[in-house]
């Protein structure tokens, strides 16, 4: 019997279903069949197939001609790049990403603040054997990441207070969960101009971040090295610190910071 469905669903529900489908395709590491998508989203195969065909026609999805399975289309990539460039810090920091990766061999990330959450907006993997699972769009804990510590030290007024008003989740045994210690750590970051977070999100992984400022002197993001604690120790090498601070400074000057 042919599968049928209610075609009178509210417009809001239809839009939500379509957005859920786009997000699923974007996050999936491999192409998906109609049945896989329907099962993942809890929708009928008829509705999923109709939505997929609409996305294919507009370039937001593509269908493999041999397997018939679907994956994200090139238009999502184009839109993602266009939206990412709306964050001035991304464009300003982009020339520094390759420089830092080539100078240190480590992965490089750029972040900004979205809705009080530090969000990665750029990533380049390092020249090491191990690749890190951080991707653009990844949200990082303010209290447990180098990017987060930079945001707390140089970011909007009230951000630190809002962070301290929430539970400080222990991601690892090394995560700072004591508000008094976090205050001391942030004061240190503000004084020295850079931050690390060795083992605070994942044991054996560290990051070294420095702030990026705009033409008005306001913090707008940060750039960081990310790598094994073997290569980025809790007290980074002076050369590593200089590379990151210099890269952040050049990005800031592109934004008009004196």
C-alpha positions in Angstrom: 0.0 0.0 0.0 1.4 3.4 -0.9 2.4 5.5 2.1 0.3 8.6 2.7 0.6 11.5 5.1 -1.3 14.5 6.3 -0.6 17.3 3.9 -2.4 20.0 6.0 0.3 20.3 8.6 0.9 23.9 9.9 3.4 25.9 7.9 5.6 26.2 11.0 5.9 22.5 11.3 6.7 22.1 7.6 9.5 24.7 7.9 10.9 23.0 11.0 10.9 19.7 9.2 12.8 21.2 6.3 15.3 22.9 8.5 15.8 19.6 10.5 16.5 17.9 7.2 19.1 20.5 6.1 20.9 20.2 9.5 20.9 16.4 9.3 22.4 16.4 5.9 25.0 19.0 6.9 26.0 17.0 10.0 26.1 13.6 8.4 29.6 12.3 7.5 28.1 10.1 4.7 25.2 10.1 2.2 21.8 9.0 3.5 18.9 7.1 2.0 15.3 8.2 2.3 14.6 5.5 4.9 17.6 6.6 7.0 16.5 10.2 7.0 12.8 9.4 7.7 13.9 7.2 10.7 16.3 9.9 12.0 13.7 12.7 11.8 10.6 10.7 12.7 8.9 11.7 9.4 7.1 9.7 6.7 9.2 8.6 3.7 6.8 10.5 1.4 7.4 13.8 3.1 11.2 13.2 3.3 11.4 12.3 -0.4 9.4 15.4 -1.3 11.6 17.7 0.8 14.8 16.1 -0.5 13.7 16.6 -4.1 13.0 20.3 -3.4 16.5 20.7 -1.8 18.1 18.9 -4.8 16.4 21.2 -7.2 17.7 24.3 -5.4 21.2 22.9 -4.9 21.0 22.5 -1.1 21.3 18.7 -1.4 22.6 16.3 -4.0 21.7 12.7 -4.9 24.3 10.2 -5.9 23.2 8.8 -9.3 24.4 5.3 -8.5 23.3 4.7 -4.9 20.4 7.1 -4.9 21.5 8.4 -1.5 21.5 12.1 -0.5 24.1 14.4 1.0 24.6 18.2 1.5 24.7 20.2 -1.7 27.3 22.8 -2.7 24.9 25.6 -2.1 25.1 25.0 1.6 28.9 25.5 1.3 28.5 28.7 -0.6 25.9 30.1 1.9 28.1 29.0 4.8 31.1 30.9 3.4 28.9 34.0 2.7 27.5 34.0 6.2 30.8 33.4 7.9 32.3 36.4 6.1 29.7 38.6 7.7 31.7 38.1 10.9 34.4 40.6 10.3 36.8 38.8 12.6 36.7 35.7 10.4 37.9 37.6 7.3 40.5 39.6 9.3 41.9 36.4 10.9 41.9 34.2 7.8 45.3 35.3 6.5 46.8 34.4 9.8 45.5 30.9 10.0 47.9 29.4 7.4 50.8 31.5 8.9 50.2 30.0 12.4 49.7 26.5 11.1 52.9 26.7 9.0 54.9 28.3 11.8 53.9 25.9 14.5 52.6 22.8 12.8 49.5 22.9 15.1 45.8 23.3 14.3 44.4 26.8 14.3 41.0 28.0 15.3 39.2 31.4 15.3 36.2 32.1 17.5 33.7 34.8 18.3 30.9 35.3 20.7 27.3 34.3 19.7 24.6 34.5 22.3 27.0 34.5 25.2 28.7 31.3 23.8 32.2 31.2 22.3 31.7 29.6 18.8 34.5 28.4 16.5 34.1 30.1 13.1 37.3 29.0 11.4 39.5 25.9 11.6 42.6 24.6 9.9 44.0 21.2 10.9 47.7 21.0 11.8 50.5 19.1 10.3 50.3 16.4 13.0 49.1 12.8 12.9 46.1 13.5 15.1 43.2 15.7 13.9 40.9 17.4 16.3 37.1 17.0 16.2 36.5 20.8 16.5 34.6 22.1 13.6 33.2 25.6 12.7 30.0 25.9 14.7 31.4 24.1 17.7 30.5 25.9 21.0 33.2 26.0 23.7 32.7 26.4 27.4 33.7 29.8 28.6 35.2 28.6 31.9 37.0 25.6 30.4 38.6 26.7 27.1 41.4 29.1 26.0 39.0 30.9 23.7 36.5 31.2 26.5 39.1 32.6 29.0 40.0 35.3 26.4 36.3 36.2 26.0 35.9 36.4 29.8 39.0 38.6 30.1 38.4 41.0 27.3 34.8 40.5 26.2 31.5 42.3 26.9 30.8 43.7 30.4 28.8 41.3 32.4 29.9 38.1 30.6 32.1 37.0 33.4 29.3 37.5 36.0 26.8 35.6 33.8 29.3 32.8 33.5 29.9 32.6 37.2 26.1 32.6 37.8 25.9 29.2 36.0 27.3 25.8 37.2 31.0 25.4 36.2 30.8 21.9 34.6 33.8 19.7 35.2 34.7 18.3 31.7 37.8 16.7 33.1 39.5 16.5 36.6 41.6 19.5 35.5 38.6 21.8 34.7 38.4 24.9 36.8 35.1 24.7 38.7 36.0 27.0 41.6 34.7 30.5 40.9 37.4 32.1 43.0 40.1 30.3 41.0 38.4 31.2 37.7 38.5 34.9 38.7 42.2 34.7 39.4 42.8 32.9 36.1 40.9 35.5 34.1 42.8 38.3 35.8 46.0 36.6 34.8 44.8 36.3 31.2 43.9 40.0 31.1 47.3 40.9 32.4 49.4 38.7 30.1 47.3 39.0 27.0 46.9 35.3 26.2 45.2 32.2 27.6 45.7 28.4 27.8 43.4 25.7 29.1 45.6 22.6 29.3 43.4 19.5 29.8 40.3 21.4 30.8 38.1 20.1 28.0 40.0 17.0 27.1 43.0 15.4 28.9 46.1 15.7 26.9 44.9 18.6 24.7 45.8 22.3 25.1 45.1 25.6 23.3 46.9 28.9 23.3 44.6 31.9 22.4 45.0 35.6 22.0 42.4 38.3 21.6 41.4 40.2 18.4 40.1 43.8 18.7 38.1 46.0 16.3 38.6 49.6 15.3 36.9 50.8 18.5 39.2 48.7 20.7 36.4 46.2 21.5 37.2 42.5 21.7 35.5 40.7 18.8 37.1 37.2 18.8 40.3 35.3 19.3 42.7 33.1 17.4 44.3 30.0 18.9 46.7 27.1 18.4 45.2 23.8 19.3 47.2 20.6 19.9 48.5 17.9 22.1 49.9 19.0 25.5 53.1 17.4 24.3 53.4 20.2 21.7 51.6 23.0 23.5 52.5 22.7 27.2 50.7 24.3 30.1 53.3 27.0 30.0 53.8 27.5 26.2 57.1 28.3 24.6 57.9 31.9 24.3 58.0 31.5 20.5 54.5 30.0 20.4 53.1 32.8 22.5 54.8 35.4 20.2 53.4 33.8 17.1 49.8 33.8 18.4 50.0 37.3 19.8 51.5 38.7 16.6 48.8 36.9 14.5 46.1 38.4 16.7 47.6 41.8 16.4 47.7 41.7 12.6 44.1 40.6 12.5 43.2 43.4 14.8 44.9 45.9 12.6 42.9 44.7 9.6 39.8 45.6 11.7 41.2 49.1 12.2 42.6 48.6 15.7 45.5 50.9 16.4 
